[in-house]
């Protein structure tokens, strides 16, 4: 049986490891932030302790057969419920939260490793997780088209016809458009243009010219 000092050390380390990864998610204002990651990691460590040492009083009984891995194995499948709650389906083609969900699953593994006394494995996984979540993001944004400008939203005053903006956008542009939508409100028009491929320099120049119009209130780019 472990001493109370060792039990405390494992639970505290699990909370710290979870907090380190949670802070990275917290700074992006995701629903699953620091406290969620801390609880998942520490809870996984506790379950691992229970699985490994919680049945020591019945060990050795010839009528009882214990498998320490059975309780811990349920963490792997059970954490999927929390991960699913972190995934947001905004539109049929827009899904957010997959990275957070996979992070929670990894944090559960870190907690299991810490609860099992595998401090080095838990520490290395924590460091690698931070590198993946935070350190590699600038590199991904640079080379992945997913993070490049593909959607532009133009907000104009009510007096400016949406046709003027649409004709200006499509005139002389060789880009493929996924969709062009117009939403008319009481005081303004919202024109959303979605591109099949990232915007070219020529298309951005057209948008810059449109922005010079005094009836254009705001133009925003999204990935």
Secondary structure as GFF3:
##gff-version 3
##sequence-region A 1 223
A	DSSP	alpha_helix	4	26	.	.	.	ID=ss1
A	DSSP	alpha_helix	34	53	.	.	.	ID=ss2
A	DSSP	alpha_helix	68	85	.	.	.	ID=ss3
A	DSSP	beta_strand	88	91	.	.	.	ID=ss4
A	DSSP	beta_strand	94	96	.	.	.	ID=ss5
A	DSSP	alpha_helix	98	115	.	.	.	ID=ss6
A	DSSP	alpha_helix	119	130	.	.	.	ID=ss7
A	DSSP	pi_helix	131	135	.	.	.	ID=ss8
A	DSSP	alpha_helix	137	143	.	.	.	ID=ss9
A	DSSP	three_ten_helix	145	147	.	.	.	ID=ss10
A	DSSP	beta_strand	151	157	.	.	.	ID=ss11
A	DSSP	alpha_helix	162	170	.	.	.	ID=ss12
A	DSSP	beta_strand	177	184	.	.	.	ID=ss13
A	DSSP	beta_strand	188	195	.	.	.	ID=ss14
A	DSSP	alpha_helix	201	211	.	.	.	ID=ss15
A	DSSP	beta_strand	216	222	.	.	.	ID=ss16
###
